Amino acid sequence: MTIAHVQQDDSRARLISLKREVELIERAKRDPGEFGVLYQRYCPTLLSYVYRRIGDRHATEDLVADVFVIVMRSLPSYQYRGIPLRSWLYRIATNAVNRWARRQRRVACLALEADLIDVSSRSTLYDTGDGYLQNALLALPPRFQAVLSLHHMEGLSVKETAAIVGCREGTVRSRLARARDALRKHLNERR
Amino acid sequence: MQHQHDPVDEALKTLGLRNWPSDYDNHKLKEKIMQDFQTKRSMSLMSRRNALAATLAIALLGTAGFAAAGGLDMVRGWFITVTVNGEDVDLSGADIVVSDDGQEIMITTNGLVEDVDEPVSISVTAEPGNSGSIIVQDADGNVIKTLNATVHNSLTGDDK
């Protein structure tokens, strides 16, 4: 079997899986029971993605629940236009997490202004042993957090990341470089 | 080799290795989604009902205002056509008042009748003997002339 054959088989398998996905979406639009299949398939991915980004279990549960409520409401008007369902779900989740991150930053700013919290105790807000890494990530602007998470942690291509965040591939590359620099700076400050 | 020890790569790798616990009981999450969905749906239904009620209230008020401003007569007037000596008369700009039962029609207009340029009122009666004729009066109520004319109300289907 040649490389060309492997590539051909690979693209055929992708086409079949895409066709099945489109069929599943159409069934889920008509039958709420079929929505459960979508939920089972994508819930673990979204839980992990949101959890990796924010490191807070309760907030992750709330955000993923919000995402699926939005999906349930928006699915009837969803039309497949070449972007896989996974990317659409990632986009909804990314927007939800970005909104959450902005809210958290505002709350933190207000709390700091009022001297309500100690900055050094912020890591205790997160239930992971890597609190300082999480804090360094969350200290970045949400658009930087999003590209770093999607590309480096979720392993998505620059093209798919661009489709999810709604900008050009060049913009994603530039954001990735700036986000890495900003993260490096934060990590150096915290060490 | 230097790249492998990049603190940024290490940090991203560490964060990326964390997975949502597979033994997590997502039954709780399912319930939460269903509750949220039900709450948002009922809120959306409520806001839709409120919007519908507001629209209906505005429509009712608008209709009442329209009727109070003589809109009903105007609408009734759309169905009136006048024929004098077998020819249709242009009633655009005429003030047409039709009674509620559609039996009495008062038309005030300029140039409806030849030789009479000032505003005239035409009273139409359905009394026996006057059938088929209309009386043209001036502003003071003096009879100018009696015409052999037909007023047709297409709303009630009456010819007078």
Interface residues (C-beta under 8 A of the other chain):
Chain A: Y39 C43 P44 L47 S48 Y51 R52 G55 T60 E61 D62 V64 A65 D66 F68 V69 M72 R73 T128 D130 L133 Q134 A136 L137 L148 H152 M153 E154 G155 R180 L183 R184 L187 N188
Chain B: P7 V8 A11 L12 K13 T14 L15 G16 R18 N19 W20 S22 Y24 N26 K28 L29 K30 K32 I33 D36 F37 K40
